Amino acid sequence: MSAGLALWLSEQFQVARPAATAVALLPAVPGAFLAWIAYRDARADAAANAEAKARTLTAAVTAAETRQRAQLIGPGAHRIDLIFRHRSEPANNATGAADEGRLTDVVDYYRRLRPARLVITGEPGSGKTLLALDLLLGLLTHPERTETDPVPVRLSLASWDTDRPLRDWLAEQVHDQFRDRGVTAADAWLLLDRHRVLPVLDGLDEMDTVATPVGQRRAPRALEQLNTYQHPTGNAPVILTCRTAQYAELTALDLRMREAARIEITPVTPAQAIAYLTARSTSPARWTTVFDTLAAAPECALAQTLNTPWRLNLAATAYEERHPDTLGYLRDPADLLGFASRSEVRDHLLGIYLPAAISQHPTRPGCYQSDQTHRWLAALAAHLAPPASAGVGTDLVLHQLWPMAGRRRVRTADAFLTALLFLALDALLLTQVPMGLSPRELLGTAPVMLLGLGALLQAGRAHPQRPRAARLQRLRDSAQRRRIVRKTLRGLGAGLAGGLAVGLGVGLTVDFAVGLAGGLPMALTGGLTIGLVSGLAGGFALGLTSPAVPATHTSGLTSQADPRHLIRDDLVIGLVGGLTFGFAGGIAGALTFGAAFGLTFGLIAGFTGGLVGGLYFATGAGRRYVIFLCCSRGRLPWRLGAFLHWAYGAGLLRISGTAYQFRHRELQDWLTTRPRA
């Protein structure tokens, strides 16, 4: 292409071929400079120490899962010492498994297994996730842990498309969950290649529905890949959770995780339930009639319902609620004795759990009304309810919720607003320039038309872009700020080189082709101005998205993940980029065409290209999320992210990586069938 341009210049304007070649190659200078910077950074990152990356991941996992366990346990950090029993399979069992164990010694139980592959099963609400969390955190804090031990990372299996290889999915999940703490995609692959990640895979039972044909289910394919997941000494360590009934269905088809120990959590005994409720209550005497019933009739409906940690937590939360004015208890635990079946007790507890959890929010009680909260959560639960052939939906990822408002409706609204924005900005631009109908002037509108067409195509995409990997929280840390400054200065150099090249190219073209006097100085001024501002913006963006350096304090990279940051950072990057190019266009226009006309024309042209480019080529996920909220008025709150995080604080939701999930599947299923309180 450059050679053709050189030949064309030499033939049309009698320019010496070496000079024309130099002009044609000038635009490639900034690209080559940026490519060299990216190559050097990639080599430096690839040579990074695996131990340092593992320490970064360890700190991130420890911080996130400690908060997650505290949120699941609830006030007072009272835990039931769950009992589990080993269930031997006909073949391919791990060695070293004792017949019985408890939550308090699960770490030692796991460390004796050879190979270190464990399947945790139990009934719904039996505490599988809590046991896995205790095991994960216990492994990270065990006194005999060494720097070469793998880092346990908890992942939700519901999001795995098993047509993808396991290692690809693991690398993507590790990066997505911990990129805010500086774990890049290259880091994730490095850790997997060095066998420094221990997958803790939660929810094998959530990959399929009962109606899914066996041959189309994802769980069997997941087990096949887990059985081929190897490291140099044999089968790689894995921790897996699944409901007992679903795992039994798989084992009946001779499908199981091989070379693993399977344990099953036993139901909570009446004595354990009484001890837990006594510890959770501020006045245990109120529970006397319930305690007597549990002890005297362990087979009654109430005892059979309160035999899991989840249901016990429901009861403790609901019956400890107090009146906001008098501080008297709103409910008497003796009311639990009036139900004849387990389903009646369950529905009663779930029905009073939401208002109780809302009123007992640790920081913002009563921020949302109970009926509003129920309606909004029920709408989200209904969105997760799958068609017959799909898996069980569990993840509420903000930028993936837009189909909830109707795919066609959201895409149509996106395209309509795109056309409206573009036409409004373009109309302002045309008012500043008297346009004729000459071929040259019509040709000058082609870039504007192409920009608008590209924006419309982006708006109509069925699958918008993933959020950009920007990390605005880096601005809080001094080491990260220094890294961003260095990247910004490099971008400035690249921008100046690019502006010089573009200015020379445009100026020579204007001089030769158009014959406009002073075309070269004007083009150089505009090119250098735009290159300067663009280089600064590009370097700043590169500093936000490039691999991180170790943080200098714990409030930086090791803080709790916030699923809202993906959307926030994505929108900020797009809007800031658009505004930056708008001001750059204004400055360039003023310097090139004069202070009055040039400033107005440059600002409008810059904002037209910058806002359209920033909103439609840089922030597809963030823009689509905003359109989705506009299309969901009345069905969901306008500040959906703030509401979901508030619900997480109330204990109604939990966080898994970049997604919110309902606290328990039973709550999600119950809300699905009850759209209103």
C-alpha positions as CSV (number, residue, x, y, z in Angstrom):
1,M,0.0,0.0,0.0
2,S,2.8,2.4,0.9
3,A,4.7,1.6,-2.3
4,G,1.5,2.2,-4.3
5,L,1.1,5.6,-2.6
6,A,4.7,6.5,-3.3
7,L,4.3,5.6,-7.0
8,W,1.1,7.6,-7.3
9,L,2.7,10.7,-5.7
10,S,5.7,10.5,-8.0
11,E,3.5,10.2,-11.1
12,Q,1.0,12.8,-10.2
13,F,3.2,15.5,-8.7
14,Q,6.6,14.7,-10.2
15,V,8.0,14.1,-6.7
16,A,11.2,12.2,-6.4
17,R,10.4,8.6,-5.6
18,P,12.6,8.5,-2.4
19,A,10.9,11.6,-1.0
20,A,7.4,10.2,-1.9
21,T,8.3,6.9,-0.3
22,A,9.3,8.8,2.9
23,V,6.1,10.7,2.9
24,A,4.1,7.4,2.4
25,L,5.9,5.7,5.3
26,L,5.5,8.5,7.8
27,P,2.0,7.4,9.0
28,A,3.5,4.0,9.9
29,V,5.9,5.5,12.4
30,P,3.5,5.9,15.3
31,G,2.1,2.4,14.7
32,A,5.6,0.9,14.7
33,F,6.5,2.8,17.9
34,L,3.3,1.6,19.7
35,A,3.9,-1.9,18.5
36,W,7.5,-1.8,19.9
37,I,6.2,-0.6,23.3
38,A,3.5,-3.3,23.4
39,Y,6.1,-6.0,22.4
40,R,8.5,-4.8,25.1
41,D,5.8,-4.7,27.8
42,A,4.5,-8.2,26.8
43,R,8.0,-9.6,27.1
44,A,8.5,-8.0,30.5
45,D,5.2,-9.3,31.7
46,A,5.8,-12.8,30.4
47,A,9.1,-12.9,32.3
48,A,7.4,-12.0,35.6
49,N,8.0,-14.3,38.5
50,A,5.2,-16.8,38.9
51,E,5.6,-16.7,42.7
52,A,4.8,-12.9,42.7
53,K,1.7,-13.5,40.6
54,A,0.6,-16.3,42.9
55,R,1.1,-14.0,45.9
56,T,-1.1,-11.4,44.2
57,L,-3.8,-13.9,43.5
58,T,-3.5,-15.3,47.0
59,A,-4.1,-11.9,48.6
60,A,-7.0,-11.2,46.2
61,V,-8.7,-14.5,46.9
62,T,-8.3,-14.3,50.6
63,A,-9.8,-10.8,50.8
64,A,-12.7,-11.6,48.6
65,E,-13.6,-15.0,50.1
66,T,-13.2,-13.8,53.7
67,R,-15.9,-11.2,53.1
68,Q,-18.0,-13.7,51.2
69,R,-17.9,-16.2,54.1
70,A,-18.8,-13.5,56.6
71,Q,-21.7,-12.4,54.5
72,L,-23.0,-16.0,54.3
73,I,-22.6,-16.8,58.0
74,G,-24.4,-13.6,59.1
75,P,-24.1,-11.6,62.4
76,G,-22.0,-13.1,65.1
77,A,-20.1,-15.5,62.8
78,H,-21.9,-18.5,64.3
79,R,-21.1,-21.7,62.4
80,I,-22.5,-25.2,62.7
81,D,-19.7,-27.8,62.9
82,L,-21.1,-29.8,59.9
83,I,-20.5,-33.5,59.8
84,F,-19.7,-35.3,56.5
85,R,-19.2,-38.9,55.6
86,H,-17.1,-40.5,52.9
87,R,-19.1,-42.2,50.1
88,S,-16.9,-44.7,48.4
89,E,-17.4,-45.3,44.7
90,P,-17.0,-48.7,43.0
91,A,-13.7,-47.7,41.5
92,N,-11.3,-44.8,41.0
93,N,-11.4,-43.4,44.6
94,A,-8.7,-41.2,46.0
95,T,-6.7,-42.7,48.8
96,G,-6.4,-41.3,52.4
97,A,-10.1,-40.5,52.9
98,A,-11.4,-41.1,56.4
99,D,-14.9,-42.5,56.9
100,E,-16.1,-39.3,58.6
101,G,-15.0,-35.7,59.1
102,R,-16.2,-32.3,60.4
103,L,-16.1,-28.8,59.1
104,T,-13.5,-27.8,61.7
105,D,-11.0,-30.4,60.3
106,V,-11.9,-30.4,56.6
107,V,-8.5,-28.9,55.7
108,D,-6.5,-31.8,57.3
109,Y,-9.0,-34.2,55.7
110,Y,-8.4,-32.8,52.3
111,R,-4.6,-32.6,52.7
112,R,-4.5,-36.4,53.3
113,L,-6.1,-37.2,49.9
114,R,-4.0,-38.6,47.1
115,P,-4.6,-37.1,44.6
116,A,-6.1,-34.0,46.1
117,R,-9.5,-34.3,44.3
118,L,-12.6,-33.9,46.4
119,V,-16.4,-33.9,45.6
120,I,-18.6,-32.3,48.2
121,T,-22.2,-33.4,48.0
122,G,-25.3,-32.7,50.1
123,E,-28.9,-31.8,50.1
124,P,-30.1,-28.2,49.1
125,G,-29.0,-25.8,51.8
126,S,-26.8,-28.3,53.6
127,G,-23.8,-26.0,53.5
128,K,-21.8,-27.2,50.5
129,T,-20.7,-23.7,49.5
130,L,-19.8,-22.9,53.1
131,L,-17.8,-26.0,53.5
132,A,-16.0,-25.3,50.3
133,L,-15.3,-21.7,51.5
134,D,-13.9,-22.9,54.8
135,L,-11.7,-25.4,53.0
136,L,-10.5,-22.7,50.6
137,L,-9.6,-20.2,53.3
138,G,-8.1,-22.9,55.5
139,L,-5.8,-24.0,52.7
140,L,-4.7,-20.4,52.2
141,T,-3.9,-19.9,56.0
142,H,-2.7,-23.4,56.9
143,P,0.6,-23.2,58.9
144,E,2.3,-25.8,56.6
145,R,1.4,-24.0,53.4
146,T,4.3,-23.3,51.1
147,E,4.8,-20.8,48.3
148,T,4.6,-23.6,45.7
149,D,1.1,-24.8,46.8
150,P,-1.6,-23.9,44.3
151,V,-4.0,-21.0,45.1
152,P,-7.6,-22.2,45.5
153,V,-10.0,-20.1,43.3
154,R,-13.8,-20.6,43.6
155,L,-15.7,-20.5,40.3
156,S,-19.3,-21.0,39.4
157,L,-19.8,-23.9,36.9
158,A,-23.1,-22.5,35.7
159,S,-21.2,-20.1,33.4
160,W,-19.0,-22.7,31.7
161,D,-19.8,-23.5,28.1
162,T,-18.3,-27.0,28.0
163,D,-17.7,-26.7,24.2
164,R,-14.7,-24.6,25.4
165,P,-11.6,-26.4,26.9
166,L,-11.4,-26.4,30.6
167,R,-8.1,-24.6,30.7
168,D,-9.4,-21.8,28.4
169,W,-12.4,-21.2,30.7
170,L,-10.3,-21.3,33.9
171,A,-7.9,-18.7,32.5
172,E,-10.7,-16.4,31.4
173,Q,-12.5,-16.7,34.8
174,V,-9.4,-16.1,36.8
175,H,-8.6,-13.0,34.8
176,D,-12.2,-11.7,34.8
177,Q,-12.6,-12.2,38.6
178,F,-9.3,-10.7,39.6
179,R,-8.2,-8.2,36.9
180,D,-9.2,-5.4,39.3
181,R,-6.4,-6.7,41.5
182,G,-3.8,-6.7,38.7
183,V,-4.2,-10.3,37.4
184,T,-4.0,-10.1,33.6
185,A,-4.9,-12.7,31.1
186,A,-1.2,-13.5,30.6
187,D,-0.9,-13.8,34.4
188,A,-3.8,-16.3,34.5
189,W,-2.3,-18.4,31.8
190,L,1.1,-18.3,33.5
191,L,-0.3,-19.5,36.8
192,L,-2.2,-22.3,35.0
193,D,0.8,-23.4,33.1
194,R,2.8,-23.5,36.3
195,H,-0.1,-25.5,38.0
196,R,-0.5,-22.7,40.6
197,V,-4.3,-22.6,40.5
198,L,-6.6,-25.1,42.4
199,P,-10.1,-24.9,40.9
200,V,-12.9,-24.9,43.5
201,L,-15.9,-25.5,41.2
202,D,-19.2,-24.7,42.7
203,G,-22.5,-26.0,41.4
204,L,-22.2,-29.0,39.0
205,D,-26.0,-29.4,39.6
206,E,-26.6,-25.9,38.3
207,M,-25.4,-26.7,34.8
208,D,-28.5,-28.4,33.5
209,T,-32.3,-28.6,34.1
210,V,-34.3,-31.7,34.7
211,A,-35.9,-31.2,31.3
212,T,-32.6,-31.2,29.4
213,P,-32.0,-34.4,27.5
214,V,-29.2,-36.4,29.0
215,G,-27.2,-36.4,25.8
216,Q,-27.3,-32.6,25.7
217,R,-26.4,-31.9,29.3
218,R,-23.2,-30.0,30.2
219,A,-22.5,-31.8,33.5
220,P,-21.3,-35.1,31.8
221,R,-19.0,-33.1,29.5
222,A,-17.7,-31.2,32.4
223,L,-16.8,-34.4,34.2
224,E,-15.1,-35.7,31.1
225,Q,-12.9,-32.7,30.9
226,L,-12.2,-32.8,34.7
227,N,-11.1,-36.4,34.3
228,T,-8.5,-35.4,31.7
229,Y,-7.3,-32.3,33.7
230,Q,-3.7,-33.3,34.5
231,H,-0.5,-32.0,35.9
232,P,3.0,-33.6,35.8
233,T,2.3,-36.0,38.7
234,G,-1.1,-37.2,37.4
235,N,-4.6,-36.0,38.0
236,A,-4.6,-32.3,38.9
237,P,-6.2,-31.2,42.2
238,V,-9.9,-30.1,42.0
239,I,-12.6,-29.4,44.5
240,L,-16.2,-29.9,43.2
241,T,-19.6,-29.3,44.8
242,C,-22.9,-30.8,43.7
243,R,-26.3,-31.7,45.1
244,T,-26.5,-35.4,46.2
245,A,-29.5,-36.3,43.9
246,Q,-27.9,-34.8,40.7
247,Y,-24.5,-36.5,41.4
248,A,-26.3,-39.8,42.1
249,E,-28.0,-39.5,38.6
250,L,-24.6,-39.0,37.0
251,T,-23.0,-41.9,38.9
252,A,-25.9,-44.2,37.8
253,L,-24.6,-43.6,34.3
254,D,-21.0,-44.3,35.4
255,L,-20.2,-40.6,35.1
256,R,-18.2,-39.3,38.1
257,M,-15.0,-37.4,38.9
258,R,-12.3,-40.1,38.8
259,E,-9.5,-40.5,41.4
260,A,-11.5,-38.4,43.8
261,A,-13.0,-38.8,47.3
262,R,-16.7,-38.0,47.5
263,I,-18.1,-36.8,50.8
264,E,-21.7,-36.1,51.7
265,I,-22.8,-33.6,54.3
266,T,-25.3,-35.1,56.8
267,P,-28.4,-33.2,58.0
268,V,-28.1,-30.9,61.0
269,T,-29.1,-32.8,64.1
270,P,-31.7,-31.3,66.6
271,A,-28.9,-30.7,69.1
272,Q,-26.8,-28.7,66.6
273,A,-29.9,-26.7,65.5
274,I,-30.7,-25.9,69.2
275,A,-27.1,-24.8,69.8
276,Y,-27.1,-22.6,66.7
277,L,-30.4,-20.9,67.4
278,T,-29.3,-20.4,71.0
279,A,-26.1,-18.7,69.8
280,R,-27.9,-16.5,67.3
281,S,-30.7,-15.3,69.6
282,T,-30.4,-12.4,72.0
283,S,-33.1,-14.1,74.1
284,P,-32.9,-17.9,73.9
285,A,-35.8,-18.3,76.3
286,R,-38.2,-17.1,73.5
287,W,-37.3,-20.3,71.6
288,T,-38.0,-22.8,74.5
289,T,-41.1,-24.3,72.9
290,V,-39.3,-24.8,69.6
291,F,-36.3,-26.4,71.3
292,D,-38.6,-28.7,73.2
293,T,-40.3,-29.8,70.0
294,L,-37.0,-30.4,68.1
295,A,-35.6,-32.5,71.0
296,A,-38.8,-34.5,71.6
297,A,-39.9,-35.0,67.9
298,P,-36.9,-35.1,65.6
299,E,-39.0,-36.6,62.8
300,C,-41.7,-33.8,62.8
301,A,-42.1,-31.3,59.9
302,L,-40.4,-28.5,61.8
303,A,-37.3,-30.6,62.7
304,Q,-37.1,-31.9,59.2
305,T,-37.2,-28.4,57.8
306,L,-34.7,-26.9,60.2
307,N,-32.1,-29.5,59.4
308,T,-29.9,-27.3,57.1
309,P,-27.8,-24.3,57.9
310,W,-29.8,-22.3,55.2
311,R,-33.2,-22.9,56.8
312,L,-31.8,-22.2,60.3
313,N,-30.4,-18.9,59.1
314,L,-33.8,-18.0,57.7
315,A,-35.5,-18.8,61.0
316,A,-32.9,-16.8,63.1
317,T,-33.1,-13.8,60.8
318,A,-36.9,-13.7,60.6
319,Y,-37.7,-14.2,64.3
320,E,-35.0,-11.8,65.6
321,E,-36.5,-8.9,63.7
322,R,-37.6,-6.0,66.0
323,H,-40.0,-3.1,65.6
324,P,-38.1,0.0,64.6
325,D,-39.8,2.2,67.2
326,T,-40.4,0.0,70.2
327,L,-37.6,-2.5,69.6
328,G,-40.0,-5.2,70.6
329,Y,-39.8,-8.6,68.7
330,L,-42.2,-8.7,65.8
331,R,-42.7,-12.5,65.8
332,D,-42.9,-15.3,68.3
333,P,-40.9,-18.4,67.5
334,A,-43.8,-20.5,68.8
335,D,-45.7,-19.6,65.6
336,L,-43.4,-22.2,63.8
337,L,-45.3,-25.0,65.6
338,G,-48.5,-24.3,63.7
339,F,-47.5,-25.8,60.3
340,A,-48.2,-29.3,59.3
341,S,-45.8,-29.9,56.4
342,R,-42.2,-29.0,55.5
343,S,-43.4,-27.0,52.5
344,E,-45.6,-24.8,54.7
345,V,-42.7,-24.1,57.1
346,R,-40.4,-23.4,54.1
347,D,-42.8,-21.0,52.4
348,H,-43.5,-19.3,55.7
349,L,-39.8,-18.7,56.4
350,L,-39.1,-17.4,52.9
351,G,-42.1,-15.1,53.0
352,I,-41.0,-13.3,56.2
353,Y,-37.2,-13.5,55.4
354,L,-37.2,-10.7,52.9
355,P,-38.8,-8.0,55.1
356,A,-36.7,-9.1,58.0
357,A,-33.4,-9.0,56.1
358,I,-34.3,-5.6,54.7
359,S,-35.1,-4.1,58.2
360,Q,-31.9,-5.6,59.6
361,H,-29.6,-4.2,56.9
362,P,-26.3,-3.4,58.7
363,T,-25.8,0.0,57.1
364,R,-29.0,1.1,55.2
365,P,-32.1,-0.5,56.7
366,G,-35.3,0.5,54.9
367,C,-33.5,2.1,51.9
368,Y,-35.9,0.2,49.7
369,Q,-39.5,-0.9,50.5
370,S,-40.2,-4.5,51.0
371,D,-42.7,-4.8,48.2
372,Q,-40.3,-3.0,45.8
373,T,-37.5,-5.3,46.7
374,H,-39.6,-8.4,46.3
375,R,-40.9,-7.3,42.9
376,W,-37.5,-6.3,41.5
377,L,-35.7,-9.5,42.8
378,A,-38.6,-11.6,41.4
379,A,-38.1,-10.0,38.0
380,L,-34.4,-10.9,38.1
381,A,-35.2,-14.4,39.3
382,A,-37.6,-14.9,36.4
383,H,-35.0,-13.7,34.0
384,L,-32.7,-16.5,35.2
385,A,-35.3,-19.1,34.8
386,P,-34.1,-21.1,31.7
387,P,-35.8,-22.6,28.7
388,A,-36.1,-26.3,28.8
389,S,-32.9,-27.0,26.9
390,A,-30.6,-24.6,28.9
391,G,-28.8,-24.7,32.1
392,V,-29.9,-23.2,35.4
393,G,-29.2,-19.5,35.4
394,T,-27.5,-18.2,38.5
395,D,-25.3,-15.2,37.5
396,L,-26.6,-11.6,37.4
397,V,-23.9,-9.9,35.4
398,L,-24.8,-6.3,34.8
399,H,-23.7,-6.0,31.1
400,Q,-25.4,-9.3,30.3
401,L,-28.9,-8.4,31.6
402,W,-30.1,-6.4,28.6
403,P,-32.0,-9.2,27.0
404,M,-34.3,-9.1,30.0
405,A,-36.0,-6.0,28.5
406,G,-36.5,-7.7,25.2
407,R,-33.7,-8.2,22.7
408,R,-35.4,-6.6,19.7
409,R,-36.7,-3.7,21.9
410,V,-33.2,-2.9,23.3
411,R,-31.4,-3.2,20.0
412,T,-34.0,-1.0,18.3
413,A,-33.8,1.6,21.0
414,D,-30.0,1.5,20.8
415,A,-30.1,2.1,17.0
416,F,-32.7,4.8,17.2
417,L,-30.7,6.8,19.9
418,T,-27.6,6.3,17.8
419,A,-29.2,7.8,14.7
420,L,-30.7,10.6,16.8
421,L,-27.3,11.5,18.5
422,F,-25.4,11.3,15.2
423,L,-27.9,13.4,13.3
424,A,-28.1,16.0,16.0
425,L,-24.3,16.4,16.1
426,D,-24.0,16.3,12.4
427,A,-26.7,18.9,12.0
428,L,-24.7,21.2,14.2
429,L,-21.6,20.6,12.2
430,L,-23.3,21.3,8.9
431,T,-24.7,24.6,10.2
432,Q,-21.1,25.9,10.6
433,V,-19.9,25.0,7.0
434,P,-21.6,26.3,3.9
435,M,-21.9,23.1,1.8
436,G,-22.1,22.9,-1.9
437,L,-22.6,20.0,-4.2
438,S,-19.3,19.7,-5.8
439,P,-17.7,16.2,-6.0
440,R,-14.9,17.3,-3.7
441,E,-17.3,18.5,-1.0
442,L,-19.4,15.4,-1.3
443,L,-16.3,13.3,-1.0
444,G,-15.4,15.2,2.2
445,T,-18.6,14.0,3.9
446,A,-17.7,10.4,3.3
447,P,-15.8,9.9,6.6
448,V,-18.7,11.4,8.5
449,M,-21.1,9.1,6.8
450,L,-18.9,6.1,7.4
451,L,-18.6,7.0,11.1
452,G,-22.4,7.1,11.4
453,L,-22.8,3.9,9.5
454,G,-20.3,2.2,11.8
455,A,-22.0,3.5,14.9
456,L,-25.4,2.1,13.7
457,L,-23.8,-1.3,13.0
458,Q,-22.4,-1.3,16.5
459,A,-25.7,-0.3,18.0
460,G,-27.5,-3.1,16.3
461,R,-25.1,-5.9,17.3
462,A,-26.7,-8.9,18.9
463,H,-23.7,-9.2,21.3
464,P,-22.1,-6.0,22.4
465,Q,-18.5,-5.7,23.3
466,R,-17.2,-6.9,26.6
467,P,-16.4,-4.1,29.1
468,R,-12.9,-2.6,28.8
469,A,-10.4,-3.8,31.4
470,A,-9.9,-0.3,32.9
471,R,-9.1,0.0,36.5
472,L,-9.9,3.4,37.8
473,Q,-9.1,2.3,41.4
474,R,-5.5,2.4,40.5
475,L,-5.6,6.1,40.9
476,R,-5.8,5.6,44.7
477,D,-2.3,3.9,44.9
478,S,0.9,5.8,44.5
479,A,2.8,2.9,42.7
480,Q,-0.1,2.6,40.2
481,R,-0.1,6.4,39.7
482,R,3.6,6.4,38.8
483,R,3.0,3.6,36.4
484,I,0.2,5.5,34.7
485,V,2.4,8.7,34.5
486,R,5.1,6.7,32.7
487,K,2.6,5.2,30.3
488,T,1.1,8.7,29.6
489,L,4.5,10.1,28.8
490,R,5.2,7.3,26.4
491,G,1.8,8.0,24.8
492,L,2.7,11.6,24.5
493,G,5.8,10.7,22.5
494,A,3.9,8.4,20.3
495,G,1.1,11.0,19.8
496,L,3.6,13.7,18.8
497,A,5.3,11.3,16.3
498,G,1.9,10.4,14.9
499,G,0.7,14.0,14.7
500,L,3.9,14.9,12.8
501,A,3.4,12.1,10.4
502,V,-0.3,12.8,9.8
503,G,0.3,16.6,9.5
504,L,3.0,16.1,6.9
505,G,0.9,13.6,5.0
506,V,-2.2,15.8,5.0
507,G,-0.2,19.0,4.4
508,L,1.6,17.7,1.3
509,T,-1.6,16.2,0.0
510,V,-3.4,19.6,0.4
511,D,-0.5,21.4,-1.2
512,F,-0.2,19.1,-4.2
513,A,-3.8,18.0,-4.8
514,V,-5.8,21.0,-3.8
515,G,-3.2,23.8,-4.3
516,L,-4.2,25.5,-1.1
517,A,-1.6,28.0,0.0
518,G,-0.3,27.4,3.5
519,G,-1.8,23.9,3.6
520,L,1.3,22.3,5.1
521,P,1.7,24.6,8.1
522,M,-2.1,24.4,8.8
523,A,-2.0,20.6,8.6
524,L,1.1,20.4,10.8
525,T,-0.5,22.6,13.4
526,G,-3.7,20.6,13.5
527,G,-1.9,17.2,13.3
528,L,0.5,18.0,16.1
529,T,-2.3,19.3,18.3
530,I,-4.5,16.3,17.8
531,G,-1.5,14.0,18.2
532,L,-0.6,15.6,21.5
533,V,-4.0,15.3,23.1
534,S,-4.6,11.9,21.6
535,G,-1.3,10.6,22.8
536,L,-1.9,11.9,26.3
537,A,-5.4,10.2,26.3
538,G,-4.0,7.0,24.8
539,G,-1.2,6.8,27.3
540,F,-3.5,7.4,30.2
541,A,-5.8,4.7,29.0
542,L,-2.9,2.3,28.5
543,G,-1.8,2.9,32.0
544,L,-5.3,2.0,33.3
545,T,-5.5,-1.2,31.3
546,S,-2.0,-2.5,31.4
547,P,-0.7,-5.1,33.9
548,A,-0.4,-3.7,37.4
549,V,2.5,-3.3,39.7
550,P,2.3,-4.5,43.4
551,A,0.1,-2.2,45.4
552,T,1.7,-0.1,48.2
553,H,-1.2,-0.5,50.6
554,T,-4.0,-3.0,51.0
555,S,-6.9,-0.7,50.0
556,G,-5.7,-1.0,46.4
557,L,-5.6,-4.2,44.4
558,T,-6.7,-6.6,47.2
559,S,-10.0,-4.9,48.0
560,Q,-13.3,-6.6,47.6
561,A,-14.5,-7.0,44.0
562,D,-17.4,-4.9,43.0
563,P,-19.3,-6.1,39.9
564,R,-20.4,-2.6,39.2
565,H,-16.9,-1.4,38.4
566,L,-16.9,-3.1,35.0
567,I,-19.8,-0.9,33.7
568,R,-18.6,2.2,35.5
569,D,-15.1,2.0,34.2
570,D,-16.3,1.1,30.7
571,L,-18.5,4.2,30.5
572,V,-15.9,6.5,32.0
573,I,-13.3,5.5,29.5
574,G,-15.6,6.0,26.5
575,L,-17.0,9.3,27.7
576,V,-13.6,10.7,28.7
577,G,-12.2,9.6,25.3
578,G,-15.0,11.3,23.5
579,L,-14.7,14.6,25.4
580,T,-10.9,14.5,25.0
581,F,-11.1,14.3,21.3
582,G,-13.8,17.0,21.3
583,F,-11.5,19.5,23.0
584,A,-8.6,18.4,20.9
585,G,-10.7,19.1,17.8
586,G,-11.6,22.6,19.2
587,I,-8.0,23.5,19.9
588,A,-6.8,22.2,16.5
589,G,-9.6,24.1,14.7
590,A,-8.8,27.4,16.5
591,L,-5.1,27.1,15.7
592,T,-5.7,26.1,12.1
593,F,-8.7,28.2,10.9
594,G,-8.8,31.1,13.4
595,A,-10.1,31.6,16.9
596,A,-13.8,32.2,16.2
597,F,-14.8,30.0,13.3
598,G,-12.1,27.4,13.9
599,L,-12.9,26.9,17.6
600,T,-16.6,26.4,16.9
601,F,-16.1,24.1,14.0
602,G,-13.4,22.1,15.7
603,L,-15.4,21.6,18.9
604,I,-18.4,20.4,17.0
605,A,-16.4,18.2,14.7
606,G,-14.4,16.8,17.6
607,F,-17.4,16.1,19.8
608,T,-19.2,14.5,16.8
609,G,-16.4,12.1,16.1
610,G,-15.3,11.7,19.7
611,L,-18.6,11.0,21.4
612,V,-19.8,8.7,18.6
613,G,-16.5,6.9,18.5
614,G,-16.2,6.7,22.3
615,L,-19.8,5.6,22.9
616,Y,-20.1,3.1,20.0
617,F,-16.6,1.8,19.4
618,A,-15.1,1.8,23.0
619,T,-18.1,1.3,25.3
620,G,-20.4,-1.2,23.8
621,A,-21.2,-3.0,27.0
622,G,-21.7,0.2,29.1
623,R,-23.8,1.9,26.5
624,R,-26.1,-1.2,26.0
625,Y,-26.5,-1.3,29.8
626,V,-27.7,2.3,29.9
627,I,-30.2,1.6,27.1
628,F,-31.4,-1.5,28.9
629,L,-32.2,0.6,32.0
630,C,-34.1,3.1,29.9
631,C,-36.2,0.2,28.4
632,S,-36.8,-1.3,31.9
633,R,-38.4,1.7,33.6
634,G,-41.1,0.5,36.0
635,R,-39.8,-3.0,36.1
636,L,-36.4,-2.4,37.6
637,P,-34.8,0.5,39.6
638,W,-33.0,3.1,37.6
639,R,-29.9,2.6,39.8
640,L,-29.9,-1.2,39.4
641,G,-26.2,-1.6,40.3
642,A,-26.7,0.3,43.6
643,F,-29.8,-1.8,44.4
644,L,-28.0,-5.1,43.8
645,H,-25.1,-4.1,46.0
646,W,-27.6,-3.0,48.7
647,A,-29.3,-6.4,48.4
648,Y,-25.9,-8.0,48.8
649,G,-25.3,-6.1,52.0
650,A,-28.7,-7.3,53.2
651,G,-27.7,-10.9,52.7
652,L,-30.2,-11.5,49.9
653,L,-27.5,-11.8,47.2
654,R,-23.9,-12.9,47.2
655,I,-21.0,-12.0,44.9
656,S,-19.2,-14.6,42.7
657,G,-16.4,-12.9,40.7
658,T,-18.0,-10.3,38.5
659,A,-21.6,-11.5,39.1
660,Y,-24.3,-11.2,41.7
661,Q,-26.1,-14.4,42.7
662,F,-29.1,-15.1,44.9
663,R,-28.1,-16.1,48.4
664,H,-29.5,-19.6,47.8
665,R,-31.2,-21.4,44.9
666,E,-34.2,-22.0,47.1
667,L,-34.8,-18.3,47.4
668,Q,-34.3,-17.7,43.7
669,D,-36.8,-20.5,42.8
670,W,-39.3,-19.2,45.3
671,L,-39.2,-15.7,43.9
672,T,-39.5,-17.0,40.4
673,T,-43.0,-18.3,41.2
674,R,-44.1,-15.2,43.2
675,P,-43.7,-12.0,41.2
676,R,-45.3,-9.9,44.0
677,A,-45.1,-10.0,47.7
